[in-house]
Amino acid sequence: MTVRSVIIGTGSYLPEKRVTNDDLSQHLETSHEWIVERTGICARYLAAPGEYTSDMAVAASLEALSAAKLTPQDIDMVILATATPDHTFPATATRIQSKLGISKGFAFDQSAVCSGFVFALATADAYLKQGMAKTALVIGSETMSRLLDWNDRKTAVLFGDGAGAVVLEAQSQTDRGIIGSLLRTDGCGYDDLYVTGGPSTTQTTGIIHMNGREVFRNAVHRLEETALEILEIHGISQNEIDWLVPHQANKRIIDATAKKLGLPDSKVIHTGADQANTSSASIPLALDHAVRDGRIKKGDLILCEAFAGGFAWGSNLIRI
């Protein structure tokens, strides 16, 4: 009997504070036009003082649970994709588990930076198919603003904070659910996108460092490659894709990838203009946005894809 991991609820959360490009230009040598031309970003949201990755994750999770018509006690497993945990340890997922009042099952964090949600979905799918859980809460939540050098216009303009979540349920005899995932890493790109600190190196949090030219070049190539490969593996043509739900890193990367896949802009979910790059939260934020505004409907075939530091990249092919 075939078991599929079906998305039965989505949710998202953005902090109250919205920062526009014009706001940044007050203290940074940049402009709205410069940022939009290079990234497509117009604004981003920043977590309030005392507002943590776990707080945003809980808010997004409660929305997803409500949409799924489940309670926290119905959840067997929690996976949090994040590069900005509340603490180095224990796993922030366990804090989310406690805040939601989940008293069973297990919870852990997964780190693949901007590709974290793609990796976490694939991981949850494997657990559900193995029968280790029947329901899973998969979250992407980030406070990327706390890793930024606000005087570095190459990175300060790119990132924002937020959270998105989905509820997965193992179902049999259904065409819906995660059809497959494809995950890749290449450590040769380690020094092109990383955070300068760490417990075992500097004993500090550090700030984001990025070689933008190399990241852009690799992202376009790798995203096209993994998208075409996952479609070939599952015998699905590009024309069958209803929606591309990409990591919202940079509109130029998204546009270039969609063009190589032969997908019109009308089939691409864009949220980066108002939310910037929220790392592992960007795909579930975009997914929830498009589900709630009615664009993505039950039965639609979606392709999620992301590229991240490491380098790490991958895709999920999902029938909603």
C-alpha positions as CSV (number, residue, x, y, z in Angstrom):
1,M,0.0,0.0,0.0
2,T,1.5,3.3,-1.1
3,V,1.8,5.9,1.6
4,R,2.0,9.6,0.8
5,S,2.8,12.6,3.0
6,V,-0.1,15.0,2.3
7,I,-0.1,18.7,3.2
8,I,-3.3,19.2,5.1
9,G,-2.7,22.7,6.5
10,T,-0.4,25.7,6.0
11,G,0.3,28.7,8.1
12,S,2.7,31.7,8.3
13,Y,3.8,34.6,10.5
14,L,5.5,38.0,9.8
15,P,6.6,40.4,12.6
16,E,4.9,43.7,12.9
17,K,7.9,45.9,12.0
18,R,8.2,46.5,8.3
19,V,11.3,48.2,6.9
20,T,11.4,49.6,3.4
21,N,14.3,50.2,1.1
22,D,13.9,54.0,1.8
23,D,14.2,53.3,5.5
24,L,17.5,51.5,4.9
25,S,18.8,54.3,2.7
26,Q,18.7,56.6,5.7
27,H,21.8,55.0,7.2
28,L,23.1,52.9,4.4
29,E,24.7,53.9,1.1
30,T,22.0,52.5,-1.1
31,S,18.6,53.5,-2.7
32,H,15.3,51.9,-3.4
33,E,16.1,51.8,-7.1
34,W,19.5,50.1,-6.5
35,I,18.0,47.4,-4.3
36,V,15.0,46.7,-6.6
37,E,17.1,46.5,-9.8
38,R,19.5,43.9,-8.2
39,T,17.1,41.9,-6.1
40,G,13.5,42.8,-6.6
41,I,13.1,43.5,-2.9
42,C,11.1,46.5,-1.7
43,A,10.7,45.7,2.0
44,R,11.3,43.2,4.8
45,Y,10.0,42.5,8.3
46,L,12.1,42.4,11.4
47,A,11.5,40.6,14.7
48,A,10.9,42.8,17.7
49,P,13.3,42.8,20.6
50,G,12.6,39.7,22.7
51,E,10.8,38.0,19.8
52,Y,12.5,34.8,19.0
53,T,12.6,32.2,16.2
54,S,10.5,29.9,18.4
55,D,7.8,32.6,18.9
56,M,7.4,33.1,15.2
57,A,7.4,29.4,14.6
58,V,4.6,28.8,17.2
59,A,2.4,31.5,15.6
60,A,2.8,30.0,12.1
61,S,2.2,26.5,13.5
62,L,-1.0,27.5,15.2
63,E,-2.3,28.8,11.8
64,A,-1.3,25.6,10.1
65,L,-2.9,23.4,12.8
66,S,-6.1,25.5,12.5
67,A,-6.2,25.0,8.7
68,A,-5.6,21.3,9.2
69,K,-8.4,21.1,11.8
70,L,-6.0,19.5,14.2
71,T,-4.8,20.2,17.8
72,P,-1.2,20.2,18.9
73,Q,-1.8,16.9,20.6
74,D,-2.5,15.3,17.2
75,I,1.1,15.9,16.1
76,D,3.7,13.1,16.4
77,M,6.8,14.9,15.1
78,V,8.1,18.5,14.9
79,I,10.9,19.4,12.5
80,L,12.2,23.0,12.6
81,A,14.3,24.2,9.7
82,T,16.4,27.1,10.9
83,A,19.9,28.7,10.8
84,T,18.9,31.0,13.7
85,P,18.0,28.8,16.7
86,D,17.0,30.4,20.0
87,H,20.1,28.7,21.6
88,T,22.9,26.6,20.3
89,F,21.2,23.7,22.2
90,P,18.8,22.2,22.9
91,A,17.0,22.1,19.7
92,T,14.6,25.0,19.2
93,A,12.0,22.5,17.9
94,T,11.8,21.1,21.5
95,R,11.0,24.6,22.7
96,I,8.3,24.9,20.1
97,Q,6.9,21.5,21.1
98,S,6.7,22.7,24.7
99,K,5.1,26.1,23.8
100,L,2.5,24.3,21.8
101,G,1.8,21.8,24.6
102,I,2.7,18.7,22.6
103,S,3.6,16.0,25.1
104,K,4.2,13.1,22.7
105,G,6.4,12.2,19.8
106,F,9.8,13.9,19.1
107,A,11.2,17.1,17.8
108,F,14.5,18.3,16.3
109,D,16.1,21.0,14.3
110,Q,17.5,20.7,10.8
111,S,20.1,23.1,9.3
112,A,20.4,23.6,5.6
113,V,20.0,27.4,5.7
114,C,17.9,28.7,2.8
115,S,17.3,25.1,1.6
116,G,16.3,24.1,5.1
117,F,12.5,23.7,4.5
118,V,13.1,21.6,1.3
119,F,15.4,19.3,3.4
120,A,13.0,19.2,6.3
121,L,10.0,18.3,4.1
122,A,12.1,15.4,2.6
123,T,13.1,14.3,6.1
124,A,9.5,14.3,7.4
125,D,8.3,12.5,4.3
126,A,10.8,9.7,5.0
127,Y,9.7,9.4,8.6
128,L,6.0,9.2,7.7
129,K,6.6,6.7,5.0
130,Q,8.5,4.5,7.4
131,G,5.6,4.6,9.9
132,M,7.6,6.4,12.6
133,A,4.9,9.1,12.8
134,K,1.4,9.7,11.3
135,T,1.4,13.5,11.5
136,A,4.3,16.0,11.3
137,L,4.6,19.7,11.8
138,V,7.3,21.1,9.5
139,I,8.4,24.6,10.1
140,G,10.8,27.2,8.6
141,S,11.5,30.0,11.0
142,E,14.3,32.6,10.9
143,T,15.5,35.8,12.6
144,M,18.1,36.5,9.9
145,S,18.2,40.2,10.9
146,R,20.4,39.1,13.9
147,L,23.1,37.8,11.6
148,L,23.4,41.0,9.6
149,D,26.0,43.7,9.5
150,W,23.7,46.7,8.9
151,N,26.6,48.7,7.4
152,D,27.1,46.1,4.6
153,R,24.8,46.9,1.8
154,K,25.6,43.6,0.0
155,T,23.8,41.6,2.7
156,A,21.8,44.0,4.8
157,V,19.3,44.7,2.1
158,L,18.6,41.0,1.3
159,F,17.2,39.4,4.4
160,G,14.1,39.5,6.7
161,D,12.5,37.6,9.5
162,G,9.4,35.3,9.5
163,A,8.1,31.8,9.8
164,G,6.0,29.4,7.8
165,A,4.7,25.9,8.6
166,V,2.8,23.0,7.1
167,V,1.1,20.0,8.7
168,L,1.8,16.7,7.0
169,E,-0.4,13.6,7.4
170,A,0.4,10.1,6.2
171,Q,-2.4,8.9,3.9
172,S,-2.8,5.8,1.7
173,Q,-4.6,5.4,-1.6
174,T,-4.3,9.0,-2.6
175,D,-2.7,10.9,-5.5
176,R,-2.0,13.9,-3.3
177,G,1.1,14.4,-1.2
178,I,4.9,14.6,-1.7
179,I,5.7,12.8,-4.9
180,G,9.5,13.0,-4.3
181,S,12.4,15.1,-3.2
182,L,15.9,15.7,-4.5
183,L,18.7,17.0,-2.2
184,R,22.2,18.0,-3.1
185,T,25.2,19.6,-1.4
186,D,28.7,20.7,-2.5
187,G,31.1,21.8,0.2
188,C,33.3,23.5,-2.3
189,G,31.0,26.5,-2.0
190,Y,31.4,26.7,1.8
191,D,33.3,30.0,1.8
192,D,31.1,31.8,-0.7
193,L,28.1,32.1,1.7
194,Y,28.6,31.6,5.4
195,V,28.3,33.2,8.9
196,T,31.7,34.3,10.3
197,G,31.1,32.9,13.8
198,G,30.4,29.6,15.5
199,P,30.8,28.0,19.0
200,S,33.8,25.9,18.0
201,T,35.6,28.6,16.0
202,T,35.1,32.1,17.3
203,Q,32.7,31.4,20.2
204,T,30.5,34.3,18.7
205,T,27.4,34.4,16.6
206,G,29.1,36.2,13.7
207,I,27.6,37.9,10.6
208,I,26.7,36.8,7.1
209,H,29.4,36.9,4.4
210,M,28.5,36.4,0.8
211,N,30.3,36.2,-2.6
212,G,27.3,37.4,-4.5
213,R,28.6,36.6,-8.0
214,E,29.4,33.0,-7.2
215,V,26.2,32.4,-5.3
216,F,24.1,33.8,-8.2
217,R,26.0,31.8,-10.9
218,N,25.7,28.5,-8.9
219,A,22.1,29.1,-7.9
220,V,20.7,29.5,-11.4
221,H,22.6,26.5,-12.7
222,R,21.9,24.2,-9.8
223,L,18.2,25.0,-9.5
224,E,17.6,24.3,-13.1
225,E,19.6,21.1,-12.9
226,T,17.7,19.7,-9.8
227,A,14.3,20.8,-11.1
228,L,14.8,19.0,-14.4
229,E,16.2,15.9,-12.7
230,I,13.3,15.5,-10.3
231,L,10.8,15.9,-13.1
232,E,12.6,13.3,-15.2
233,I,12.9,10.8,-12.3
234,H,9.1,10.9,-11.8
235,G,8.2,11.1,-15.5
236,I,6.5,14.5,-15.3
237,S,6.9,17.2,-17.9
238,Q,7.5,20.9,-17.3
239,N,4.1,21.7,-18.7
240,E,2.4,19.7,-16.0
241,I,3.7,22.0,-13.2
242,D,0.9,24.3,-12.0
243,W,3.1,26.4,-9.7
244,L,6.7,27.0,-9.0
245,V,7.2,27.9,-5.3
246,P,10.8,29.0,-5.0
247,H,13.0,30.2,-2.2
248,Q,12.6,34.0,-2.4
249,A,16.3,34.9,-2.4
250,N,16.4,37.1,-5.5
251,K,13.9,37.9,-8.2
252,R,16.6,37.7,-10.9
253,I,17.5,34.1,-9.8
254,I,13.8,33.1,-9.7
255,D,13.2,34.7,-13.2
256,A,16.3,33.0,-14.7
257,T,15.3,29.6,-13.3
258,A,11.7,29.9,-14.4
259,K,12.8,30.9,-17.9
260,K,15.1,27.9,-18.2
261,L,12.2,25.6,-17.1
262,G,9.9,27.2,-19.7
263,L,7.5,28.5,-17.0
264,P,5.7,31.8,-17.4
265,D,5.7,34.3,-14.6
266,S,2.0,33.6,-14.1
267,K,3.0,30.2,-12.7
268,V,5.6,31.5,-10.2
269,I,4.8,32.5,-6.6
270,H,6.6,35.7,-5.7
271,T,6.6,37.1,-2.2
272,G,10.2,38.4,-1.9
273,A,9.3,41.9,-2.9
274,D,7.6,42.5,0.4
275,Q,9.3,40.0,2.6
276,A,12.9,39.8,1.3
277,N,14.9,36.6,1.9
278,T,13.6,34.8,5.0
279,S,15.9,31.8,4.4
280,S,14.2,28.5,5.4
281,A,10.9,30.4,6.0
282,S,10.5,31.7,2.5
283,I,9.0,28.7,0.8
284,P,6.4,27.9,3.5
285,L,5.6,31.7,3.7
286,A,5.0,31.8,-0.1
287,L,3.1,28.5,-0.1
288,D,0.7,29.7,2.6
289,H,0.2,33.1,0.9
290,A,-0.8,31.4,-2.4
291,V,-3.0,28.8,-0.7
292,R,-4.9,31.5,1.3
293,D,-5.4,33.8,-1.7
294,G,-6.8,30.9,-3.7
295,R,-4.2,30.6,-6.3
296,I,-2.9,27.2,-5.2
297,K,-5.8,24.7,-5.0
298,K,-6.2,21.1,-4.0
299,G,-4.9,18.9,-6.7
300,D,-2.4,21.4,-8.1
301,L,1.1,20.1,-8.8
302,I,3.8,22.4,-7.3
303,L,7.6,22.4,-7.4
304,C,9.4,23.8,-4.5
305,E,13.1,24.6,-4.8
306,A,15.9,26.4,-2.9
307,F,19.6,27.1,-3.0
308,A,21.7,27.9,0.1
309,G,25.1,28.3,1.7
310,G,27.1,25.1,1.9
311,F,26.3,24.9,-1.0
312,A,23.0,23.1,-0.4
313,W,20.1,22.9,-2.8
314,G,17.1,20.8,-3.7
315,S,13.5,20.4,-4.8
316,N,10.2,18.9,-3.6
317,L,7.6,17.8,-6.1
318,I,4.1,17.9,-4.4
319,R,0.5,17.3,-5.4
320,I,-1.4,19.6,-3.0
